[in-house]
Amino acid sequence: MPGRSRPHRRTPLAGLLLGLAVFWLLFLVWSYGGLPPAGPAAAPGPGWYSVYFTQPVGPATRSFEGGPDEPLAQAIDQAQYSVEVAAYELDLWSVRDALIRAHRRGVTVRLITDSDNLGTDEIADLAAAGIPLRGDEREPLMHHKFVVLDRLEVWTGSMNYTVNGAYRNNENLIRIRSAGLAQDYLREFEEMYSEQRFGALSLVDTPFGNLEVQGVPLEVLFSPEDSVLERLLELARRAQGSLHFLAFSFTSDELGQSLLALAENGVEVQGVMESSQAAGQGSEYERLREAGLGVRLDGNPYNMHHKVLIIDGRIVVTGSYNFSRSAEERNDENVLILFDPQLAAAYEQEFQRVLDQAQP
């Protein structure tokens, strides 16, 4: 009819392009946990993991917004059934508020922390809201930093759930969607929360330990029961091209000796250590430096708090475990080992960034 425009008919090609655009958008949303990578440095994963690195030099440090705590809080907000938290420290309002919201909407929320940190205002707020809490009630550290959501996904890494952790220190936080891995971390949680088994009382009873997610092998170890150092030495000995490390505390003579042997065999060994710890008793810094290894002190005025190994650009070791005797024998710790070149590339980029900012 005159005066009316003809309706637009979508061609098959246009429909296909639109469908691909929608698919790509959904992929990005899923990969980044619903957030664009503009805040924390987020490395795009294949859908089953997301990894975040803090940015101590940047606008987030001044505003205390846009750090890795935000995707974590958002994930807690999306939990429908259960949230288990094992946190050495917690003073982030974003995480505190998300836990309280989850509790108020009927989600089961439970928290374990180190008894030395039970007195913080944010922990008191959680208790006042009716969230059940447990302390380890012992001198060695309950040093975990992990969250299990709906028994389907795990958040772990080096980052304490604190303002310093999320905004001032160099840290990593990784989210992994795997029901099997969640069972492993839940068993560790129940051992502490329900059975009061900490440190030397911990049992060797991880349900899986070794598993695979979308073709990528993973290992999880808990300290002190799983002989973490023995496994790290085994992985290090297999290095053929490079071993890069980021270490808040490095006092393990055995691991230090292993790195010296690698360097003698032509493997590239480089690392950055937290400067406030490097001069401490038992530090491996001077020994490695004097042997000519490419080891530097960090340039962050706060803490370089990573506990990371990157081996041959394809294996990543991360978690709460410092390279120390306390971590190996006394504290409650977790270590995650992932055999994935794509993830290793993301950690390698973080390593290079920290190395570039380190002292000569």
N, C-alpha and C positions, 0 to 999 in steps of 0.2 A: 504494500500500500504506500501511496505517496506520503512523504514526511516521516516515515519510520525507517530506522536503520536496520539492516539485516543482521540477525544474530551471528556472533562470531563462532565459527566452527573450529574446534581444536583439531589440528592435523595429528596423525599418529606419531610423527616425530616430535611435535611439541609436547604431546602427552608423555612420551618417553623421557624427554629432557626434564619435564616438571617432576616426574617420578624420581629420577636420579637426584635432582636437587633436594627433594624432600628426604630421600634416603641419606644423603650426605649430611644434611642438617641434623637428622636424628642421630647419626653416627657421632658427630661432634658433641652433641649434648651428652650422649652416653659416655663417650671417652673422657670428658672433662667433668663428669659428675654433675652436669647441669650448669657448669660455670665456664665462661670463656677463659682462656689462659692469660688474661690481662693482669691478674693480681699476682699470686705467687708464680714463679717460673714453673709451668706445668708442661710435662713432656707428653705428647700424644701417645697413648697406648693402643693396643689392638682391640680394646673394648673390655677386656677382663682385668686390666689394671690401669691406674693413673698414678703418676709420680709427681710430687711437688717439691720444689726447693725454695727455701727462704731467700729473700733479697735484702740483706742488711743495709745495703747502700741503695736507697730508692725512696720514692714517696710513701710507700707502705710503712717504712720505719718511723716516719714523722707523724703519720695519721693513725697508726695502729689499725689500719683497715686494709683488706685485700690480701692478707696472709694466708698460709695453708690452713689456719683454723677455720676459715670461712667455708671451704668445701666440706671439711669435717663436720662442722655444725649443721650444714645443710643436709648431709647424709644422715645425721642423727635425727633431724626433723622428718626425714622420710622413713625412718624405722617404724615398723608396724607391730612387732612382737617383743623384741628383746634388745637390750643394749648392755653389754658387759664391758667395763673399763678397768684396766690395770694401769695406773698412772703414778709414777714416782712423785710428780708434782702436778698441781692443777690450780692456776689462778686466772685463766682466760675466761672473761665474762661470756664470750660467745659460746664456748663449750658448756660452761655452767648453765647458761640459760637454755640451751638446746636440751640438756639432760633433764632439767626441770620441766620443760614443755613436754618431753616424751613421757615422763612419769605422770604428769597430770592428764594426759590423754589415754592412760591405761597401759602403756608399754612397760614391761618389766625392766627396770634399770637397777644395776648393781655396780658397786665400785670398790676396788681395792687400791690402797695407797700405802706409801711408806709411813710408818707411825710418826716419824719426825715431822711430817707435813700435814698431820690431821688437824692442826690448829689454825690453818689458814682461813681467811674470811670466806673464800669461795667454797671450800669444803664444808664449812659450817652452814653455809646457805643450802647446800645439797642435803645435809642432815636435817635442817629445819624444814625442808620441803617434804621430808619423809622418805628420802632415798636411802636404802640400807648401805652402810659403809663398813669396811674392814681395814684394820691396820695390820702390819706384819708383826708388830710387838717384838722386835729383835734388833740387835745392833747392825748387822750387815744390811745392805740395801734391798728393798723391793724396787728394782730399778727398771721394770718394764715400762713401756709406753705403747700400749696397744688397746684397740677397741674392736669388739666383735659385734656386728649388726645383724639381727634377724637370723643368726646362725648360718649366714650365707656369705659374708664378706668380712675382711680383716683390714684394719688400718694399723700400720706399725712403722718403724724407722727410728731415727735418733731423737726426734723432736719431743721434748717435754711439752705438756699442755700449759705453757706459761707465756707471758708477754715476751720475756727474753727469748724463749724458744721459737716463737712464731715470727718475731720481728727484729731481733737484734743479733742472734747467733746464726751461724751457718748450719743449716739442718736439712734433713730430708724426711719426707713423709710419703709412704706408698700405700695405695688402696688396692687390694686384690679381691676379686670376686671369685670365690671358690668355696663350696660347701665343705670339701675335704679339709682345706686349710683352716677353715673356721672351726671344724671339729678339733683339730690339733690345738688351736689356741684356747678353745673352750675347756678342753681337758686341763690345760695349765691353769686356767682361771679357777675351775672348780677345785683343783688340788689345793690352791691357796685359800679361796673364799670359803668353801664348805668343809675342807678337811684340815685346814690350818697347817698345811705342809709347805714349809719354806726352806730354802737353802738345802742343807744336807738331808733333810727329811723328804725332799722331792723324789718322786718315783720315776723310773724309766718306763713310761706308759703312754707315750704319744700315739694316738690311733694310727696315723699314717707316717708322718715324718718325711717320707719320700713320696711325691705325687707328681702328677702332670696336669697342666691346664692348657688346653688348646695346643697340645704338642710341645709345650715348654716344660722341662723338668724343674721342679722346685724341691728344696729341702728346708725343713725347719728344725732347729735344735734349741733346746732350753738348757740353761745353765743353772746349777752346776752338774746336773745329772747326765748330760748327753756328751761329755768329753768334747766340748767345742774346739778347744785348742788343737787337739789331735786332728780334727777334720780340717781346720784352717791350714795346718802345716801340710797336710796331704794335698790340698788344693794348690798351695803355694809351690810345692815341689814340682808340680806338673806344669808350671808356667814356662812357656817357650819363648815368648816375645817381649811381654811387658807385665809388670805388676805395679799398679798405682794405688796409693792409699791416702786416706784422710783420717787422721786420728786425734781425737781429743786427748786421750791418755794412751801412751804406748810404753809399757814397762815390761813386756814379756820378753825375757831373754831368748826363749826358744824361737819365737817368731822373728826377733831381730837377727838371730843367727841364720835363720832360713833365708832372710832377705840378703844377707851378706853372701851366702853361698850362691844365690841366684845371680847376683851381680858379677861374681867371679866367673860364672858360666855364660856371661854375655847377655843375660836378660836385663832389659831396661827397668830399673827400679827407681821410682820417683814417689815422693810423698810430701804432705804438708801436715805439720803437727801444731796443736794449740800451744801458743807461746807461753802461757801461764803455767803449763804443765811440763814443758820440755826441760826446765831447769830443776824439776823435782827429783826426789830420791828415786833411783832405779830407772829413770827415763833412758830410752834407747837413742835419744836424739844425738848426743855427742858421739857415740860409738858409730852410728850410721854415717854421720856427717864426716867424721875423721877418715872413714874408709872410702870417702869419695862418692857416696851415693847422692843422688839428686834430692836431698831432703831439705825443706825450708820450714821456717816458722811462719805462722799465719799473720795476716795483716789486719784482722778484724779487732777493733778495740774491745769488743765483747768476746764471745767464745766461738771458736771454730769447733763445733760440737759433733761433727760427723764421726761415724765409726764404720768406714767403708773400705772394702778392697775391690779393685777392678782388675781382673786377670785376663790377659790376652784379648782384651776388647770384647769378651763374650760371657764372662762370669761376673756377677755382682754379689757381694756379701754386704748386708746391711742389718740394722737392728739396734738394740740397746747396748750391746756388748762392747765395752772398751777392751783394748788389747792389754789386759792387766791380770794379775793373779786374783785380785778380788772378784773380778767378773767371772773368772774361770772356776773359782773354788768356793766363793762365799755368797755372792749376790744372786738374786733371781733375775735372769736375763733371757732375752730371746734373740736368735740369729736366723736370718732368712737368706738363703742362697738361691739365686735364680740364674739359669743357664740360657741367656737370651741376648743376642748381639744388639737388638734394637734397644732394649733397656740399658745394656752396658754403654751404648752410645750416649744415652741421656745422662748417665752418671759420669761418663768421661767428659762431657761438656761442662758439668758442674765442677769436676776436678780441675779442668783447665782454668775455669773462672777463678776458683780459689787459689790456684797456683799463680796466676797472673797478679793477684792482689797480695801475694805473700812477700815476705822480706827476702831480699837477694841472698 
